[in-house]
Amino acid sequence: MNVTIFEAKTKLSELVRKAQAGEEIIITSGRDKQPVARIQPIEPRTVKPLGLRLDPNYKMSEGFMDPMSEEELRLWWGDGE
């Protein structure tokens, strides 16, 4: 479906519903009605679980939250090796 910018401004809610239903909406501009934009649905975002949540029996090591050593910090920031 092609619509002018004016039509898109006055019927935006309706056009968004049509796009969500799978219809392609092309917005045109000028006397020659050149296509300039498209309204299309976006894919819903999926929440990906963190690695720890993949295995409910996973246990962090005893010192996981301890501060890093100077050597570990250098490696972390790329100053080591």
C-alpha positions as CSV (number, residue, x, y, z in Angstrom):
1,M,0.0,0.0,0.0
2,N,1.4,3.4,-0.9
3,V,0.4,6.6,0.9
4,T,1.5,10.2,0.8
5,I,3.2,11.9,3.7
6,F,0.0,13.8,4.4
7,E,-2.0,10.6,4.5
8,A,0.6,9.0,6.7
9,K,0.4,11.9,9.2
10,T,-3.4,11.8,9.3
11,K,-3.8,8.0,9.4
12,L,-0.6,6.9,11.3
13,S,-2.4,4.7,13.9
14,E,-4.3,2.9,11.2
15,L,-1.2,2.4,9.0
16,V,0.7,1.0,12.0
17,R,-2.1,-1.6,12.6
18,K,-2.0,-2.6,9.0
19,A,1.8,-3.0,9.1
20,Q,1.5,-5.1,12.3
21,A,-0.9,-7.3,10.4
22,G,1.7,-7.9,7.7
23,E,0.9,-5.2,5.1
24,E,3.8,-3.3,3.6
25,I,3.2,0.5,3.9
26,I,5.3,2.7,1.6
27,I,5.3,6.5,2.2
28,T,5.7,8.6,-0.9
29,S,6.7,12.3,-1.4
30,G,6.4,14.9,-4.1
31,R,4.4,15.2,-7.2
32,D,6.0,12.1,-8.7
33,K,5.2,10.2,-5.5
34,Q,8.7,8.9,-5.0
35,P,8.9,6.2,-2.3
36,V,10.8,7.7,0.7
37,A,10.0,5.5,3.7
38,R,8.5,2.2,4.7
39,I,6.4,1.2,7.8
40,Q,7.0,-2.3,8.8
41,P,6.7,-4.3,12.1
42,I,9.8,-5.0,14.1
43,E,10.5,-8.4,15.4
44,P,9.7,-8.7,19.1
45,R,12.8,-8.8,21.3
46,T,13.5,-12.0,23.0
47,V,15.1,-12.0,26.4
48,K,18.1,-14.3,26.5
49,P,18.9,-15.7,29.9
50,L,22.4,-15.2,31.3
51,G,24.7,-18.2,31.2
52,L,24.2,-18.9,34.9
53,R,20.4,-19.2,34.4
54,L,20.9,-22.0,31.8
55,D,22.0,-24.4,34.5
56,P,20.0,-24.0,37.7
57,N,22.5,-26.2,39.6
58,Y,25.5,-24.0,38.7
59,K,27.4,-22.7,41.8
60,M,29.9,-19.8,41.6
61,S,33.3,-20.5,43.0
62,E,34.0,-19.4,46.6
63,G,36.2,-16.4,45.5
64,F,34.2,-15.2,42.6
65,M,33.4,-11.9,44.1
66,D,36.9,-11.3,45.5
67,P,38.9,-8.4,44.0
68,M,41.1,-9.3,41.1
69,S,44.9,-9.5,41.6
70,E,47.2,-6.9,40.0
71,E,48.1,-9.5,37.3
72,E,44.4,-10.3,36.6
73,L,43.6,-6.6,36.3
74,R,46.5,-6.1,33.8
75,L,45.2,-9.1,31.7
76,W,41.6,-7.8,32.0
77,W,42.6,-4.3,30.7
78,G,44.9,-5.7,28.0
79,D,48.1,-4.6,29.5
80,G,49.5,-8.1,30.2
81,E,50.8,-11.0,28.1
